[in-house]
């Protein structure tokens, strides 16, 4: 039997969404109030969540890993910004654990796997057939706890 399949969401899981919002000027924040995720190039401004990069690299030998994220429908740059973010923080070549392993979908439940690390149950995450690990919850508050749990379930 092969490695277990692990999907990881981007926004507020791998990526600190708020770090991008903090870089916006007040005019842009006001213009996009109520739908800040539609700001062009917003996703390129975001930093990784604490310990996310290190924990993913630690887990990579033990899991068949993919990023499973949703991009705002009305923000065309978000789709390419997410790909560029993965390349920036994980590398551009085949040594990147997520090389050609970025899935953008509004129906996460259609993906087959063992684990999904996500901060919300939206976009099919709540109906995922494997185990949903709710990042940021009381049980899984941060990457160190998530990583320890996953290593016990290799």
Beta strands, then each sheet from edge to edge (+ up, - down):
strand 1: 4-8
strand 2: 15-16
strand 3: 47-48
strand 4: 63-69
strand 5: 102-104
strand 6: 115-118
strand 7: 131-134
sheet 1: 5+ 4+ 1+ 6+ 7+
sheet 2: 2+ 3-
end
